Amino acid sequence: MRAAVLREFGAPLEIAEVAVAAPGAGEVAVRIAASGVCGSDIKALDGKSPVVRHLPCVLGHESAGVVEQVGPGVANVRPGDHVVIAMNGPCGRCRACARGRAYLCSGKARMSAIMGVFPDGSTRLSLGGDAVRPYIGIGAFAERAVVAEAMCVKVAKDAPLDLLALTACGVVTGYGAVVNTANVEPGTSVLVVGCGGVGLNVIQGAVLAGATTIIAADVVESKLRLAERFGATHTLIADDLPKQVGEIVRGGTDYAFDVTGVPEVLTKAFAATQPGGTTVMVGSPAAGQNLQIPPGQLFGSRRLMGTQGGDATPARDLPILADLYRRGRLDLDGLVSERVPLDQINEAIAHVRGGAVARSVIVFD
C-alpha cells in the first residue's frame, strides 16, 4: 500500500510503498477512506510525542474506512462493514474498564497499541524489511490499517466516512470534555480558549449540554467567526482573560476549557472561573512544561481537571455522535476546511501548523 512514512523527526513525510501483513487473531484490516490531520500527529512528527520513540512510523489516527479482512476470532465486524477507528480499544477486563472508565484502560493490548505495536511486540507493516510502527496502533495516513477489533466501531453504510472520521478524535475529545469530564449543566456559562478543530467541538458540546453563555477566545479573528457558527454567544481576542471574561459574566464562568496546551493560558483560563467553577485542560502541553496556579485560587472550591480523549467510551460515544450528525444537531461539515489526497499531506500539515484550517482531511479513492 501507499503510506506517508515518518523517517526522521521534523522532516517531511515520505510517500512510500509499505508492505502490509494479513490481520492476526482478533485483528481487522481496514481500507482507509479518510483521515483528519490532528495536532497530535504534528507533535509526533516534531518528535514531541512521548509515544513515538521508534522510526519509521506511519502517523494518522483520526480515521474511518471499510473492513477488508478479519483475523481469526473477530465477531463484531465483517468485510464490507463501514467503521470509525477509535483511538483506543478497551480490554473490558482491567480495573478501569470494570469501573466504567474505558478511557483509562490499562489492558496489555491497549498499552501496546499506544506504542505502535501488538502485545507480542510486532507490527503488520514493513518497509524494506524493517518494521514500521503505526501511530497509536492505527497509522491512518495510509491506504490501509490493521487494528485491534475493539478499535472498530461500526457505522451505517450510507454515512459519510470523510466526516465521521473526525468523530474519532477531534469531535469526541471536544464533546466528551464537556459531557463526560466536566458534566456541564444546562443554563451555565462556559469559556473555551483555543478555537481550532477540538475547540470548536467543545463549543458544540456546550451547546448540546444546554450552556446559555458560551465565550470563545482565540488570538486569530477568523477562528472566532467560525466559533460563532458553532454556537459561541460571545467572542474575544484572548489577552487578559480574567478581566475580559469578568466583563461578560460577573465573577467568572462556571466552566473553562483550555484547548491550547499552553500552561500560561491554562492558568489564565482557571483564573477566569468563579468560585465553584471547573477548568478542564483539553490541549496537552509539551513534555517537561510545568503549570503554576496560585494556591489561593483553589479556595472557593475551584476544580482543575484533565481529560483523555474526552474520557470517551468509543462503543458508546461514537454512535451517539453519528446519530447527532444524522439528526442535524452536530455540525461536521463545517469542520472540514479542505480535502486533499495523500500526495499533498505535507501541504495539509503546513496548513494546520499555520492555523489556517479547522481540519484538513486526507481522502482516499
VOPAGU-2260 file (C-alpha; in pm, 1 decimal, decimal comma):
REM VOPAGU-2260
SITE   aa  ch    i         X         Y         Z
SITE  MET   A    0       0,0       0,0       0,0
SITE  ARG   A    1      94,8     367,6     -24,3
SITE  ALA   A    2     158,0     539,2     307,3
SITE  ALA   A    3     303,6     863,5     440,1
SITE  VAL   A    4     609,2     750,0     636,3
SITE  LEU   A    5     794,0     946,7     902,8
SITE  ARG   A    6    1162,1     853,0     872,3
SITE  GLU   A    7    1317,2    1145,6    1061,9
SITE  PHE   A    8    1165,7    1374,3    1325,3
SITE  GLY   A    9    1096,4    1717,3    1183,0
SITE  ALA   A   10    1134,6    1605,2     821,8
SITE  PRO   A   11     851,2    1597,4     565,6
SITE  LEU   A   12     655,4    1274,4     543,9
SITE  GLU   A   13     761,1    1046,8     258,1
SITE  ILE   A   14     506,5     871,5      38,4
SITE  ALA   A   15     631,0     513,7      12,5
SITE  GLU   A   16     516,3     160,9     -68,9
SITE  VAL   A   17     470,7     -20,7     260,3
SITE  ALA   A   18     408,1    -394,9     291,8
SITE  VAL   A   19     100,5    -495,2     492,0
SITE  ALA   A   20      61,0    -838,3     651,5
SITE  ALA   A   21    -276,2   -1006,4     691,4
SITE  PRO   A   22    -458,6    -944,1    1020,2
SITE  GLY   A   23    -385,9   -1185,0    1300,3
SITE  ALA   A   24    -622,0   -1320,8    1564,7
SITE  GLY   A   25    -858,8   -1050,7    1690,7
SITE  GLU   A   26    -737,9    -803,3    1426,7
SITE  VAL   A   27    -910,9    -621,5    1141,7
SITE  ALA   A   28    -773,5    -484,0     813,5
SITE  VAL   A   29    -947,1    -157,8     719,7
SITE  ARG   A   30    -925,9      22,7     386,4
SITE  ILE   A   31    -897,2     385,3     494,3
SITE  ALA   A   32   -1148,2     626,3     339,6
SITE  ALA   A   33   -1040,4     942,5     519,4
SITE  SER   A   34    -808,6    1061,0     795,1
SITE  GLY   A   35    -803,1    1401,3     961,8
SITE  VAL   A   36    -475,6    1583,2    1027,9
SITE  CYS   A   37    -465,6    1640,1    1404,1
SITE  GLY   A   38    -232,1    1844,2    1621,1
SITE  SER   A   39    -123,1    1522,0    1790,6
SITE  ASP   A   40      11,6    1395,4    1458,2
SITE  ILE   A   41     218,5    1711,5    1422,6
SITE  LYS   A   42     359,3    1675,1    1774,4
SITE  ALA   A   43     465,0    1323,2    1683,2
SITE  LEU   A   44     618,5    1445,5    1358,3
SITE  ASP   A   45     820,5    1702,1    1551,4
SITE  GLY   A   46     946,9    1442,5    1798,5
SITE  LYS   A   47     742,9    1585,7    2085,6
SITE  SER   A   48     515,4    1286,2    2142,2
SITE  PRO   A   49     613,4    1052,9    2426,8
SITE  VAL   A   50     460,8     755,3    2243,7
SITE  VAL   A   51     657,3     786,1    1919,0
SITE  ARG   A   52    1009,9     675,9    2001,9
SITE  HIS   A   53    1086,5     444,2    1712,2
SITE  LEU   A   54    1106,5     524,8    1342,5
SITE  PRO   A   55     996,7     463,4    1074,5
SITE  CYS   A   56     635,9     533,0    1168,1
SITE  VAL   A   57     308,7     591,4     985,7
SITE  LEU   A   58     119,4     875,4    1152,5
SITE  GLY   A   59    -255,5     942,1    1140,6
SITE  HIS   A   60    -526,3     827,3    1378,4
SITE  GLU   A   61    -849,8    1025,0    1320,5
SITE  SER   A   62    -995,9     792,6    1062,5
SITE  ALA   A   63   -1274,8     583,7     915,1
SITE  GLY   A   64   -1294,9     323,2     642,6
SITE  VAL   A   65   -1428,2     -10,1     518,1
SITE  VAL   A   66   -1337,6    -350,2     661,4
SITE  GLU   A   67   -1146,8    -556,6     404,1
SITE  GLN   A   68   -1040,3    -863,2     601,8
SITE  VAL   A   69   -1075,2   -1000,2     954,3
SITE  GLY   A   70    -848,6   -1229,6    1150,6
SITE  PRO   A   71    -947,5   -1541,8    1345,2
SITE  GLY   A   72   -1187,6   -1483,2    1631,8
SITE  VAL   A   73   -1326,8   -1149,9    1511,0
SITE  ALA   A   74   -1701,9   -1148,4    1572,7
SITE  ASN   A   75   -1831,6    -791,7    1571,8
SITE  VAL   A   76   -1736,1    -673,8    1222,4
SITE  ARG   A   77   -1700,6    -839,8     884,2
SITE  PRO   A   78   -1572,4    -744,3     538,6
SITE  GLY   A   79   -1777,1    -463,8     385,9
SITE  ASP   A   80   -1871,1    -303,3     717,2
SITE  HIS   A   81   -1808,1      69,7     749,8
SITE  VAL   A   82   -1623,0     162,6    1066,9
SITE  VAL   A   83   -1478,4     453,8    1257,8
SITE  ILE   A   84   -1141,9     359,4    1407,3
SITE  ALA   A   85   -1139,8     461,6    1772,5
SITE  MET   A   86    -825,7     599,0    1936,8
SITE  ASN   A   87    -833,4     317,2    2188,4
SITE  GLY   A   88    -967,6     -33,9    2215,8
SITE  PRO   A   89   -1055,8    -101,1    2579,0
SITE  CYS   A   90    -999,8    -453,8    2702,4
SITE  GLY   A   91   -1318,9    -463,7    2911,9
SITE  ARG   A   92   -1143,7    -659,9    3185,8
SITE  CYS   A   93    -897,6    -435,9    3370,0
SITE  ARG   A   94    -984,6    -240,9    3685,0
SITE  ALA   A   95   -1057,3      80,5    3495,8
SITE  CYS   A   96   -1284,9     -91,1    3243,5
SITE  ALA   A   97   -1468,2    -270,8    3524,6
SITE  ARG   A   98   -1538,9      71,0    3681,3
SITE  GLY   A   99   -1679,1     208,2    3354,5
SITE  ARG   A  100   -1364,0     409,1    3274,8
SITE  ALA   A  101   -1268,2     257,2    2941,1
SITE  TYR   A  102   -1063,4     564,8    2856,1
SITE  LEU   A  103    -820,6     466,6    3133,4
SITE  CYS   A  104    -791,4     103,7    3019,4
SITE  SER   A  105    -460,9     -49,9    3122,9
SITE  GLY   A  106    -501,5    -374,8    2931,2
SITE  LYS   A  107    -188,4    -501,9    2757,1
SITE  ALA   A  108    -335,1    -471,9    2406,9
SITE  ARG   A  109    -424,2    -106,9    2452,8
SITE  MET   A  110     -99,2     -11,4    2621,2
SITE  SER   A  111      96,0    -184,8    2344,1
SITE  ALA   A  112    -109,6     -11,5    2073,3
SITE  ILE   A  113     -23,5     328,8    2221,6
SITE  MET   A  114     340,6     247,7    2146,0
SITE  GLY   A  115     255,4     126,8    1794,8
SITE  VAL   A  116     279,7    -249,9    1838,6
SITE  PHE   A  117      62,8    -550,3    1911,8
SITE  PRO   A  118     101,9    -725,5    2252,3
SITE  ASP   A  119     377,5    -953,6    2119,2
SITE  GLY   A  120     579,8    -650,1    2006,7
SITE  SER   A  121     512,0    -699,9    1636,3
SITE  THR   A  122     354,2    -476,6    1373,3
SITE  ARG   A  123     179,5    -564,4    1049,2
SITE  LEU   A  124     371,2    -304,0     847,3
SITE  SER   A  125     720,3    -318,3     698,5
SITE  LEU   A  126     938,0    -115,3     465,8
SITE  GLY   A  127    1242,6    -268,7     302,1
SITE  GLY   A  128    1231,5    -548,6     557,0
SITE  ASP   A  129    1223,5    -311,8     854,6
SITE  ALA   A  130     925,7    -296,6    1088,9
SITE  VAL   A  131     712,1      17,7    1064,4
SITE  ARG   A  132     509,6     130,5    1364,6
SITE  PRO   A  133     157,9     271,1    1317,5
SITE  TYR   A  134      88,3     573,7    1536,2
SITE  ILE   A  135    -108,4     465,8    1849,1
SITE  GLY   A  136    -180,1     135,6    1677,5
SITE  ILE   A  137    -359,6     292,8    1379,9
SITE  GLY   A  138    -133,9     467,9    1127,1
SITE  ALA   A  139    -412,6     610,7     912,8
SITE  PHE   A  140    -204,8     825,5     675,0
SITE  ALA   A  141    -209,3     517,8     456,4
SITE  GLU   A  142    -438,4     325,7     227,0
SITE  ARG   A  143    -489,3      52,3     486,8
SITE  ALA   A  144    -458,3      -7,0     858,9
SITE  VAL   A  145    -453,8    -326,8    1064,0
SITE  VAL   A  146    -604,4    -262,4    1406,7
SITE  ALA   A  147    -748,0    -445,1    1704,6
SITE  GLU   A  148   -1113,5    -541,8    1669,5
SITE  ALA   A  149   -1200,5    -338,4    1979,5
SITE  MET   A  150   -1096,9     -20,6    1794,6
SITE  CYS   A  151   -1355,2     -69,1    1518,9
SITE  VAL   A  152   -1692,7      98,7    1575,8
SITE  LYS   A  153   -1945,4       6,9    1308,4
SITE  VAL   A  154   -2147,1     286,1    1142,8
SITE  ALA   A  155   -2422,1     297,8     881,2
SITE  LYS   A  156   -2307,0     233,8     524,1
SITE  ASP   A  157   -2478,1     548,3     395,8
SITE  ALA   A  158   -2293,8     773,0     643,8
SITE  PRO   A  159   -2018,6     999,1     501,0
SITE  LEU   A  160   -1691,0     845,9     615,1
SITE  ASP   A  161   -1489,9    1161,1     544,0
SITE  LEU   A  162   -1698,8    1338,6     806,9
SITE  LEU   A  163   -1741,8    1057,7    1057,7
SITE  ALA   A  164   -1363,1    1014,4    1061,2
SITE  LEU   A  165   -1346,9    1339,0    1258,3
SITE  THR   A  166   -1554,2    1189,4    1539,2
SITE  ALA   A  167   -1269,0     950,8    1619,9
SITE  CYS   A  168   -1056,0    1222,2    1780,0
SITE  GLY   A  169   -1128,7    1594,3    1747,3
SITE  VAL   A  170   -1503,9    1570,8    1784,3
SITE  VAL   A  171   -1519,9    1312,5    2062,3
SITE  THR   A  172   -1240,8    1489,3    2253,4
SITE  GLY   A  173   -1417,2    1826,4    2249,9
SITE  TYR   A  174   -1767,6    1690,1    2303,9
SITE  GLY   A  175   -1650,0    1443,3    2567,7
SITE  ALA   A  176   -1459,9    1707,8    2764,7
SITE  VAL   A  177   -1792,1    1886,2    2811,4
SITE  VAL   A  178   -2029,9    1592,8    2856,0
SITE  ASN   A  179   -1811,8    1325,2    3015,2
SITE  THR   A  180   -1537,7    1513,2    3200,1
SITE  ALA   A  181   -1694,0    1838,4    3319,7
SITE  ASN   A  182   -2061,2    1734,9    3314,0
SITE  VAL   A  183   -2164,5    2084,4    3206,4
SITE  GLU   A  184   -2514,1    2166,1    3326,4
SITE  PRO   A  185   -2794,3    2348,4    3140,9
SITE  GLY   A  186   -2809,5    2722,8    3196,3
SITE  THR   A  187   -2440,7    2760,8    3284,3
SITE  SER   A  188   -2160,6    2972,4    3138,5
SITE  VAL   A  189   -1860,7    2831,1    2951,6
SITE  LEU   A  190   -1526,3    2971,5    2837,2
SITE  VAL   A  191   -1342,0    2797,2    2551,7
SITE  VAL   A  192    -984,5    2909,9    2486,3
SITE  GLY   A  193    -846,6    2795,2    2151,0
SITE  CYS   A  194   -1092,7    2761,4    1863,2
SITE  GLY   A  195    -923,5    2513,6    1634,0
SITE  GLY   A  196   -1076,3    2178,4    1542,6
SITE  VAL   A  197   -1106,6    2049,8    1900,1
SITE  GLY   A  198   -1212,6    2383,4    2047,3
SITE  LEU   A  199   -1500,0    2411,8    1800,8
SITE  ASN   A  200   -1624,1    2077,1    1926,4
SITE  VAL   A  201   -1601,1    2192,1    2286,8
SITE  ILE   A  202   -1830,6    2474,6    2178,0
SITE  GLN   A  203   -2066,4    2227,1    2008,6
SITE  GLY   A  204   -2063,1    2012,5    2321,2
SITE  ALA   A  205   -2150,4    2314,3    2535,3
SITE  VAL   A  206   -2445,3    2391,9    2309,4
SITE  LEU   A  207   -2568,0    2033,1    2331,1
SITE  ALA   A  208   -2526,6    2040,4    2710,6
SITE  GLY   A  209   -2751,9    2345,8    2734,4
SITE  ALA   A  210   -2499,4    2613,0    2833,0
SITE  THR   A  211   -2650,8    2956,8    2771,8
SITE  THR   A  212   -2336,0    3173,2    2773,4
SITE  ILE   A  213   -2050,2    3037,3    2561,7
SITE  ILE   A  214   -1742,2    3259,6    2533,8
SITE  ALA   A  215   -1489,0    3171,9    2263,4
SITE  ALA   A  216   -1136,6    3313,4    2294,6
SITE  ASP   A  217    -853,3    3294,9    2046,0
SITE  VAL   A  218    -577,3    3514,1    1902,3
SITE  VAL   A  219    -696,3    3466,6    1542,6
SITE  GLU   A  220   -1000,2    3667,9    1437,6
SITE  SER   A  221   -1107,9    3424,0    1164,3
SITE  LYS   A  222   -1132,7    3141,4    1418,4
SITE  LEU   A  223   -1370,1    3349,6    1628,0
SITE  ARG   A  224   -1601,0    3394,3    1329,6
SITE  LEU   A  225   -1605,2    3017,2    1289,8
SITE  ALA   A  226   -1672,3    2978,4    1663,0
SITE  GLU   A  227   -1987,8    3183,4    1621,4
SITE  ARG   A  228   -2111,0    2938,5    1357,9
SITE  PHE   A  229   -2068,0    2655,2    1605,4
SITE  GLY   A  230   -2261,3    2826,7    1884,4
SITE  ALA   A  231   -2042,0    3079,1    2066,4
SITE  THR   A  232   -2255,1    3359,7    2212,2
SITE  HIS   A  233   -1954,4    3587,4    2276,0
SITE  THR   A  234   -1607,1    3607,3    2123,4
SITE  LEU   A  235   -1289,5    3784,6    2227,8
SITE  ILE   A  236    -926,4    3816,9    2126,2
SITE  ALA   A  237    -750,4    3649,6    2417,0
SITE  ASP   A  238    -538,9    3880,6    2631,6
SITE  ASP   A  239    -625,5    3937,2    2997,8
SITE  LEU   A  240    -877,9    3655,7    3017,2
SITE  PRO   A  241    -997,0    3702,1    3379,3
SITE  LYS   A  242   -1069,6    4070,3    3313,5
SITE  GLN   A  243   -1223,7    4013,6    2970,1
SITE  VAL   A  244   -1444,2    3727,8    3087,5
SITE  GLY   A  245   -1546,6    3917,5    3400,9
SITE  GLU   A  246   -1690,2    4190,8    3180,7
SITE  ILE   A  247   -1924,4    3933,3    3023,3
SITE  VAL   A  248   -2002,6    3713,2    3324,7
SITE  ARG   A  249   -1962,6    3885,2    3656,7
SITE  GLY   A  250   -1730,3    3686,1    3880,9
SITE  GLY   A  251   -1621,5    3448,8    3603,9
SITE  THR   A  252   -1763,1    3149,2    3421,0
SITE  ASP   A  253   -1892,6    2823,7    3561,8
SITE  TYR   A  254   -1666,2    2622,8    3331,7
SITE  ALA   A  255   -1346,1    2690,1    3136,6
SITE  PHE   A  256   -1178,6    2469,6    2876,2
SITE  ASP   A  257    -822,1    2531,7    2763,5
SITE  VAL   A  258    -755,0    2373,0    2425,5
SITE  THR   A  259    -421,8    2542,3    2356,9
SITE  GLY   A  260    -187,2    2318,3    2553,0
SITE  VAL   A  261      -3,0    2628,7    2676,4
SITE  PRO   A  262      40,3    2626,9    3058,1
SITE  GLU   A  263      27,2    3007,8    3087,1
SITE  VAL   A  264    -304,2    3013,9    2900,5
SITE  LEU   A  265    -443,5    2739,1    3121,7
SITE  THR   A  266    -350,7    2946,3    3427,0
SITE  LYS   A  267    -546,7    3243,2    3289,0
SITE  ALA   A  268    -845,3    3025,4    3199,0
SITE  PHE   A  269    -851,0    2884,7    3552,7
SITE  ALA   A  270    -842,5    3237,6    3696,2
SITE  ALA   A  271   -1137,3    3331,0    3474,9
SITE  THR   A  272   -1373,8    3091,0    3654,8
SITE  GLN   A  273   -1588,7    3185,2    3951,5
SITE  PRO   A  274   -1578,6    3014,2    4292,5
SITE  GLY   A  275   -1709,2    2661,0    4245,5
SITE  GLY   A  276   -1600,3    2670,0    3882,3
SITE  THR   A  277   -1438,8    2388,7    3687,5
SITE  THR   A  278   -1147,6    2416,4    3444,7
SITE  VAL   A  279   -1059,6    2133,4    3206,5
SITE  MET   A  280    -721,6    2100,5    3036,5
SITE  VAL   A  281    -807,0    1964,1    2691,6
SITE  GLY   A  282    -492,1    2054,1    2498,7
SITE  SER   A  283    -179,3    1864,3    2600,6
SITE  PRO   A  284     130,7    2067,5    2695,2
SITE  ALA   A  285     468,3    1965,5    2559,3
SITE  ALA   A  286     672,9    1730,1    2775,8
SITE  GLY   A  287     870,5    1899,2    3051,8
SITE  GLN   A  288     641,5    2200,1    3094,8
SITE  ASN   A  289     501,1    2293,5    3435,1
SITE  LEU   A  290     182,9    2466,3    3543,9
SITE  GLN   A  291     173,1    2741,8    3804,4
SITE  ILE   A  292    -154,9    2806,2    3986,1
SITE  PRO   A  293    -166,6    3046,7    4283,3
SITE  PRO   A  294    -282,8    2825,1    4572,4
SITE  GLY   A  295    -527,1    3090,2    4690,9
SITE  GLN   A  296    -731,7    3046,5    4372,8
SITE  LEU   A  297    -812,3    2689,6    4475,6
SITE  PHE   A  298   -1011,5    2820,0    4769,4
SITE  GLY   A  299   -1375,2    2861,3    4683,1
SITE  SER   A  300   -1384,0    2502,2    4558,4
SITE  ARG   A  301   -1246,0    2571,2    4213,5
SITE  ARG   A  302   -1152,7    2249,3    4033,5
SITE  LEU   A  303    -881,6    2181,8    3775,9
SITE  MET   A  304    -918,1    1864,4    3570,3
SITE  GLY   A  305    -758,3    1688,5    3276,5
SITE  THR   A  306    -923,9    1479,1    3009,5
SITE  GLN   A  307    -800,1    1198,6    2789,7
SITE  GLY   A  308    -969,3    1192,1    2451,5
SITE  GLY   A  309   -1283,4    1335,9    2607,6
SITE  ASP   A  310   -1291,2    1047,7    2858,7
SITE  ALA   A  311   -1484,7     859,6    2592,5
SITE  THR   A  312   -1604,4     504,4    2568,9
SITE  PRO   A  313   -1583,1     452,1    2190,4
SITE  ALA   A  314   -1860,5     192,2    2157,2
SITE  ARG   A  315   -2095,9     430,5    2339,7
SITE  ASP   A  316   -1990,5     777,9    2233,4
SITE  LEU   A  317   -1905,2     740,9    1864,4
SITE  PRO   A  318   -2252,9     608,9    1769,8
SITE  ILE   A  319   -2405,2     896,3    1970,1
SITE  LEU   A  320   -2205,1    1146,4    1766,3
SITE  ALA   A  321   -2301,4     977,7    1439,5
SITE  ASP   A  322   -2667,3     996,0    1540,4
SITE  LEU   A  323   -2639,2    1361,8    1640,6
SITE  TYR   A  324   -2494,6    1436,4    1297,1
SITE  ARG   A  325   -2770,4    1240,7    1124,0
SITE  ARG   A  326   -3034,7    1442,8    1312,3
SITE  GLY   A  327   -2870,1    1774,5    1225,7
SITE  ARG   A  328   -2763,1    1852,9    1581,3
SITE  LEU   A  329   -2388,8    1814,2    1524,9
SITE  ASP   A  330   -2206,7    2012,9    1256,1
SITE  LEU   A  331   -1934,7    1804,8    1094,7
SITE  ASP   A  332   -1943,5    1964,4     750,3
SITE  GLY   A  333   -1829,5    2299,6     888,4
SITE  LEU   A  334   -1520,7    2143,4    1044,4
SITE  VAL   A  335   -1368,6    2040,6     711,2
SITE  SER   A  336   -1164,9    2322,5     560,6
SITE  GLU   A  337   -1009,6    2112,4     284,6
SITE  ARG   A  338    -998,0    1760,4     145,2
SITE  VAL   A  339    -666,6    1660,3      -8,8
SITE  PRO   A  340    -511,5    1340,5    -148,2
SITE  LEU   A  341    -231,4    1158,2      28,0
SITE  ASP   A  342      27,9    1309,9    -207,0
SITE  GLN   A  343     -48,7    1655,0     -61,9
SITE  ILE   A  344     -21,9    1556,9     303,8
SITE  ASN   A  345     278,6    1778,3     374,1
SITE  GLU   A  346      91,9    2080,6     238,1
SITE  ALA   A  347    -205,6    1989,8     460,5
SITE  ILE   A  348      24,2    1967,4     762,4
SITE  ALA   A  349     160,4    2312,7     680,7
SITE  HIS   A  350    -194,9    2449,7     670,4
SITE  VAL   A  351    -269,3    2302,2    1013,5
SITE  ARG   A  352      54,4    2443,5    1155,3
SITE  GLY   A  353     -37,3    2787,3    1026,7
SITE  GLY   A  354    -378,0    2781,7    1194,6
SITE  ALA   A  355    -548,9    2846,7     863,6
SITE  VAL   A  356    -785,6    2549,1     881,8
SITE  ALA   A  357   -1022,3    2383,8    1126,2
SITE  ARG   A  358    -945,2    2039,4     982,5
SITE  SER   A  359    -757,5    1916,1     679,7
SITE  VAL   A  360    -881,9    1573,9     576,6
SITE  ILE   A  361    -676,5    1325,0     375,2
SITE  VAL   A  362    -913,4    1135,5     146,2
SITE  PHE   A  363    -851,3     813,4     -45,1
SITE  ASP   A  364   -1020,0     686,5    -359,4
